[in-house]
């Protein structure tokens, strides 16, 4: 009952909860927080949440988390958010993206995630790393995108496919930087495979 009073008080004042307050909340109680209140959460606060708590957040709330906030979540937290939804594992993810870019089958453009549904022909469809990752995962990738948005879906697929390395940024930045990340990961995959 004390937690419910804290949540209700925060909702009434738009205050941001402390990490200890968040730890005591159920997923349902967290779902009462607004997108604005969630956007104020710090790295420490987010890292203290469990998969069960995160599963209580609505799709709208999850989409309200910033790219920076999503980057603070651990792979276990992100996997905990998906429940029973399958997370595709893409072998040589970055080698495949790089080969398709070099063969003009894919276009890299960090300014756009890409289409909301899988395009029939991708060679003229500019997408960022997140868009290409989701697209390469096919129907399962797009199901994740529909649940969590491009950034979180790509992050989940990355952790399932390349848990050995930090994921790229999933926001707008120089295409050259994104390509350098893809090339570095592809080189690692070539050495390992």
N, C-alpha and C positions, 0 to 999 in steps of 0.2 A: 504494500500500500504506500510506503514511503517513496518508492521509485515513481509510482504513478503521480504522486503530488509534485515531485521534482520535474517530471516531464511536463505536466500541465502548467507549472510555473514558468518553465522555459518557453513553452508555446505562447504563453500570454505575454512574455516580455521580449521574445526574440533573442534570448540569451543563448550562448553556446555552452553545451554541457562539458564538464570536466571528464578526464579519462576514467576516473573512478565511478562517476555517475553513469557513463556509457557502459562500463563493464557490468553494471547491475541491471541493465535494461534487457528486455527480451526483444526478439526481432519485431514483434508486433508494436512494442513501445517505440522502437526506433522508427518504425514506419509513420509515426505521428509527427516526426520532425519535418520541417519544410525543406525544400531544395536549398533555400538561402541558409538555413541553419546547418545543413550538411556541408555546404560550400565553405563554411567557416572552420570546419574541423582541421586540426593540425595533423602532421605526420604521426605524432605520438598518440593522438586520440584514435586515428584510423587503425594504426598498428595494433591497438588494444582490442579491436573487434574480432569476434569469432565468425566462422563461416555461417553458423546458425543465425547469428545476429544479422549478418549481411544479407542472408536469404530473406529476411523479413522486410528489406527495403523494396519499395515498388520500382517498377521499370522507370517511371518518371524520376524518382529520387536518384537512381543509379546514373541516369543520363545527366543529372545535375552535378555529379562529381566532375571536377576538372581533370584534365589530362595529368596535371601534376599530382593531384590526389590519387588518381588511379596508379600512378607510378610508385606511390608509397606502399600500396598493398602488396603483400607477399603472394607468391604463387599459390600457396595453400589457401589463403583468404579468397583469392579469385576463383579457385577451383571449388571452394565451399559455397560460393555464390551460385554456381550453376546447378546444384542439385543433381538431378538425373540426366540433365542435358549432356550429350556426348561432346567431348572436346577432341577435335581431329588432331592427329599427329601427322605432320608433313615431313617426310624424310628429305633431307637436303633442301630445306625450305629456301634458304637464301641463294643456293646454287641454281635452283630452278627459277627464282625470280630474276637473277642476273642473266642467265642464259636467254630467257624470254625477252629481257630488255635489249640485250645485244643483238638478238635476231629480229628486233622490231615487232615482236608479238605482244609486248606490253610497253606502256608509256608511264614513266615515273613523273609524278607531279605532286609534291608535298602540300600544295595548296588545296587539294581536294581529296576527300576520302574515296570518291568514286560513286558509281550508281548504287541505289538502295537495293536493287535486285541484280542477279547475275546477268551480265550482258551476253548476248549470243556471240558477238565478235568483240574481243577485248583489245585488238591491236590499235584502235583509234580511241580508246577509253583511258584518259589520264587518271591515275590513281596514286595515292601515297603508299608507303610501306604497309600501313594498316589495311588499306583497301585491297592491295594485292594479296596480302596474307589471308584475309577473309575470302576473297574471290577464289584463291587456290584451294581453300578448304571446301569449296562447293556448297551444297545445300546445308550441311551441318555448320559451316562457317557463317552462312547467312542467318541461320536460326539463332546462333549466338549473337550476331549483330543485332537482330530484332529484339533480343532480350536485353542486351547491355550497351549497344552502340558499337561503332567501329573500333574505338580505342581499346575498350575492355575485351572485346571479342578477339582482336589481334593479339593482345597481351596473353590471353588464355592459350591461344594456339601457339604462340611463341614459347611459352613455358612448357607446354606439352611436347613441342618439337625440339627445342633447344634449351633445356633447363640449365645447361652449363654456362650460359652467357647472359648478361643483362640485355633486356629488350631495347630496341631503338626508341627514340621519341616518337610519339604518335600525334604530332601536331605540325603546324606549318613552319617550315624552315628551309634553308637552301637545299635544292635538289642535289647539289654536289656532295653535301654532307650525308644525305640519305644514301646516295650511291656509294660513298666511301664505306658506310656501315655495311651495306649489302655485300660489297666486294670483300671486306675483311671477314665477314661470316662465311662467305662462299669459299674463301681460301682455307679457312679452318675445316670446313666440311670436306674439301678436296683432300686435305692431309689426313683427316680421320677416316675417310671412306675409300 
